[in-house]
Amino acid sequence: VQLVESGGGLVQPGGFLRLSCAASGFAFGMGSMSWFRQAGPDRELVATIVSDGFNSEYADSVKGRFTISRDNDKNIVYLQMNSLKPEDTAVYYCNTPWSTLDWGQGTAVTVSS
């Protein structure tokens, strides 16, 4: 099992980024996937998408700004992040909603002017 996150970087407030998570070694298309972020000691669940991609849920802090999507043919889950705020600064990870897979290295997002 491998999760490889990418797409992070430094962006100004109000900017946007698209994160990608390439998954391998498990039945990616069979289950929900989530994005998490960690800025301190706790990891926060940010967004979740079901297996067929037709339903998703978001943390209140990102609702209306972030969009999770997936490509089951390519085994990739995306996180489109718009209207970024300094408080979005964190390392972002993907996993199942129950964190059942080994964590990847994450991708760092810094929102700063």
C-alpha positions, 0 to 999 in steps of 0.5 A, spaced: 500 500 500 502 506 498 499 513 498 503 519 495 501 526 496 503 532 491 501 539 489 503 543 495 507 549 496 507 556 498 501 561 496 498 567 497 492 568 501 486 568 496 490 563 492 488 556 490 492 549 489 490 542 487 493 537 491 493 530 488 494 523 492 496 517 488 494 510 491 496 503 489 496 496 493 489 496 495 482 496 492 482 504 491 475 504 487 471 500 492 471 505 498 471 512 501 477 516 501 479 522 505 484 528 506 486 530 512 491 536 515 496 537 520 498 543 523 499 541 530 499 535 534 492 533 531 490 531 525 484 534 522 479 530 517 478 535 512 474 532 506 471 525 504 468 522 498 465 516 497 467 510 492 463 512 486 465 520 487 457 522 487 457 524 495 462 528 499 463 531 506 467 537 508 469 540 515 466 546 516 472 550 516 473 548 508 466 548 506 465 552 500 472 553 498 475 546 498 472 540 493 474 533 493 474 529 487 477 522 485 479 518 478 478 511 479 481 509 473 487 513 475 487 511 482 488 518 484 484 523 489 484 530 488 483 536 493 481 543 490 483 548 495 480 555 493 480 562 497 486 559 501 487 562 508 493 562 513 489 558 517 489 552 512 497 552 512 498 545 514 501 538 511 496 535 507 495 527 507 490 522 504 487 516 507 481 512 508 476 516 513 478 511 518 485 512 517 486 504 515 492 505 511 499 507 512 500 514 512 504 517 506 509 523 507 504 528 506 504 535 502 506 541 505 501 547 504 503 554 506 498 560 505 502 566 507 503 573 504 
